[in-house]
Each structure stands twice: as structure tokens, then as C-alpha cells.
Amino acid sequence: MRNKRQAKSAAATIDPPRYVQNQRGETVEVIVSIDDYERYLRTLAKHADWETLPAYLQDAIDTLLAQEARTESGPSLPLRAVLKKNGKGR
């Protein structure tokens, strides 16, 4: 059973995007895997000008980063301690 799950998850990461076209043959939508979408959001978070991103992408990035932060292991650090360590706190 484990091998089937691993094979299924591996196949999901190599699925090519699917294109949805209108009656004129123009691409109007692209369907990607969740892994590709999350990779896209991480790339935007790292390289894009935040102020130029539409609100829906800002929200999606915020949600992704919050989910990742919740799953991180290790102790929580107080904000004051982090700011002080980086020389920005009092």
C-alpha cells in the first residue's frame, strides 16, 4: 500500500499543466498541481514586488506562509527576542 501512495504522489508532481481553451482556441485557464501552485507562490513571495501583487495572491501567499509556520518544529521565540537579536529591538 505504501508503494502505491508513493507512486501516486510522485506522479502528481510530474503532471503537466492542463490548459482550458475557449471556443476560439485561446487559452483562458491553466490547471496546475498543488505542488506547482505552492512553488509558484513561494517564488512570488521571494522575488515579486509585494505592492504590485493582486490581493488574492497576497492572501494566498500569507496563507501558505502561515501554514508552513504552523508546521515548523522547535520552540517559539518571543518577537522582542528576535528583534533584539537582529539589532532592531530596544
VMD Tcl script that draws the C-alpha trace (Angstrom):
set ca {
  {0.00 0.00 0.00}
  {2.81 2.42 0.83}
  {4.41 1.94 -2.60}
  {1.13 2.82 -4.32}
  {0.86 6.01 -2.26}
  {4.44 6.95 -3.03}
  {3.93 6.26 -6.72}
  {0.73 8.29 -6.74}
  {2.36 11.29 -5.02}
  {5.35 11.07 -7.35}
  {3.04 11.02 -10.36}
  {1.18 14.06 -9.05}
  {4.37 16.12 -9.05}
  {5.13 15.40 -12.70}
  {1.66 16.01 -14.12}
  {1.91 18.65 -16.80}
  {-0.41 21.65 -16.55}
  {-3.76 21.36 -18.30}
  {-4.98 24.19 -20.48}
  {-8.61 25.27 -20.80}
  {-9.48 26.98 -24.06}
  {-12.49 28.96 -25.22}
  {-14.37 28.42 -28.50}
  {-11.75 30.46 -30.39}
  {-8.93 28.20 -29.17}
  {-7.48 30.84 -26.84}
  {-6.10 29.64 -23.52}
  {-8.26 31.10 -20.76}
  {-7.19 28.98 -17.80}
  {-4.29 26.78 -16.73}
  {-4.75 24.00 -14.19}
  {-1.62 23.06 -12.23}
  {-0.87 20.64 -9.43}
  {-0.94 21.90 -5.84}
  {2.83 21.37 -5.61}
  {3.40 23.59 -8.65}
  {0.99 26.22 -7.31}
  {2.76 26.32 -3.93}
  {6.15 26.54 -5.68}
  {4.78 29.46 -7.71}
  {3.57 31.23 -4.56}
  {6.95 30.75 -2.84}
  {8.70 32.20 -5.89}
  {6.37 35.21 -5.88}
  {6.92 35.71 -2.15}
  {10.66 35.71 -2.65}
  {11.02 37.79 -5.81}
  {7.88 39.82 -6.58}
  {7.18 43.38 -5.51}
  {4.53 42.84 -2.84}
  {2.73 46.10 -3.61}
  {2.15 45.13 -7.24}
  {0.63 41.72 -6.46}
  {-3.15 41.45 -6.58}
  {-4.87 40.99 -3.22}
  {-5.82 37.37 -3.96}
  {-2.15 36.43 -4.48}
  {-1.10 38.31 -1.34}
  {-3.76 36.37 0.60}
  {-2.66 33.04 -0.92}
  {1.00 33.73 -0.03}
  {0.03 34.77 3.51}
  {-1.98 31.58 3.94}
  {0.84 29.39 2.60}
  {3.45 31.01 4.85}
  {1.17 30.78 7.89}
  {0.57 27.07 7.24}
  {4.30 26.47 6.90}
  {4.98 28.36 10.13}
  {2.42 26.24 12.00}
  {4.12 23.04 10.88}
  {7.65 24.13 11.81}
  {9.16 22.29 14.71}
  {11.15 23.78 17.52}
  {10.43 26.26 20.27}
  {8.58 29.50 19.69}
  {10.58 32.68 20.17}
  {9.13 35.91 21.52}
  {9.08 38.72 18.97}
  {11.07 41.02 21.28}
  {13.88 38.45 21.50}
  {14.04 38.07 17.71}
  {14.10 41.84 17.17}
  {16.73 42.32 19.87}
  {18.88 39.56 18.34}
  {18.71 41.30 14.94}
  {19.54 44.69 16.45}
  {16.11 46.20 15.86}
  {14.70 45.91 19.37}
  {15.23 48.08 22.38}
}
mol new
graphics top color blue
foreach p $ca { graphics top sphere $p radius 0.5 }
foreach p [lrange $ca 0 end-1] q [lrange $ca 1 end] { graphics top cylinder $p $q radius 0.2 }
display resetview
